[in-house]
Amino acid sequence: MPISNERVTAHPFLSALYRDDYYPDHVVDRGRAVLLALCERIEAERPADLAALYALTHAATEEFNDLEAEFEAAGSEIETVARDEMGGEFRFVARAYGFDDADVEELIAPRDW
């Protein structure tokens, strides 16, 4: 299902990580794919409230958790800059779909990064 939200389709996800050679593009691509898949799920499932949104973002956060080993294998890691960028992207997604009152810490609560 293609994403219909124009804010999302125009957004350069994880741009700070792409600009920094410390983060391998092929792993950042996987993170971008997780975020785009999250947007597709939001559009398909249309969460009615924050609890439903958090269920979706938690699943996506778990996928980011799984990327830690790939970052490490490529000589990188999910450290402060990456954590801030990822958290900001989850906040962007929530706001792009009208959940302005979503708590960023709750959006990514199951993170281990």
C-alpha positions in Angstrom: 0.0 0.0 0.0 1.6 3.3 -1.0 1.8 6.0 1.6 -0.7 8.8 0.9 0.3 11.3 3.6 2.2 14.0 1.7 4.1 15.1 4.8 5.5 11.6 5.1 6.3 11.1 1.4 8.2 14.4 1.3 10.1 13.8 4.6 13.8 12.8 4.4 13.8 10.1 7.1 17.0 9.7 9.1 18.8 12.4 7.1 21.3 13.2 9.9 22.4 9.6 9.8 22.8 9.5 6.1 25.0 12.7 6.2 27.4 11.1 8.8 29.8 8.5 7.4 29.8 6.8 10.8 26.4 5.3 10.0 26.5 2.8 7.1 23.9 3.7 4.5 22.8 0.1 4.0 21.8 -0.2 7.7 20.3 3.3 7.8 18.2 2.2 4.7 16.8 -0.6 6.9 15.8 1.8 9.6 14.2 4.1 7.0 12.3 1.0 5.7 11.0 0.3 9.3 9.7 3.9 9.6 8.0 3.7 6.2 6.4 0.4 7.1 5.2 2.0 10.3 3.5 4.7 8.2 2.0 2.2 6.0 0.6 0.3 9.0 -0.8 3.5 10.5 -2.6 4.3 7.2 -3.9 0.8 6.8 -5.0 0.3 10.5 -5.9 3.9 11.3 -5.3 3.7 15.1 -8.2 5.3 16.9 -6.3 6.4 20.0 -2.8 6.7 21.5 -2.9 3.2 22.9 -3.4 1.8 19.4 -0.7 4.1 18.0 1.7 3.0 20.7 1.1 -0.7 19.8 2.3 0.1 16.3 5.3 2.2 17.3 6.4 -0.4 19.8 6.5 -3.0 17.1 8.6 -0.7 15.0 10.9 0.1 17.9 11.5 -3.6 18.4 12.6 -3.7 14.7 15.1 -0.9 15.4 16.3 -2.9 18.4 17.2 -5.7 16.0 19.3 -3.3 13.9 21.8 -2.8 16.7 23.7 -5.9 15.7 23.8 -4.8 12.1 25.2 -1.4 13.1 27.8 -3.1 15.2 28.8 -5.5 12.4 29.4 -2.5 10.2 31.6 -0.8 12.7 29.0 1.6 14.0 26.4 1.6 16.8 23.2 3.3 17.9 24.6 6.0 20.1 23.4 9.5 21.1 23.1 11.1 17.7 21.3 8.0 16.3 19.0 7.7 19.3 18.0 11.4 19.0 17.4 11.1 15.3 15.3 7.9 15.7 13.3 9.3 18.5 12.6 12.5 16.5 11.5 10.4 13.5 8.9 8.6 15.7 7.7 12.0 17.0 7.4 13.2 13.4 5.4 10.2 12.3 3.0 10.6 15.3 2.4 14.3 14.5 2.1 13.6 10.7 -0.9 11.4 11.5 -2.5 13.8 14.0 -1.2 12.4 17.3 0.3 15.7 18.4 -0.1 14.7 22.1 1.9 11.4 21.7 4.7 11.1 24.3 8.0 10.4 22.6 9.3 8.2 25.4 6.1 6.1 25.2 6.3 5.9 21.4 9.7 4.2 21.7 9.3 2.6 25.2 10.6 -0.9 24.3 13.9 0.5 22.9 17.1 -0.9 24.1 19.3 1.8 22.4 
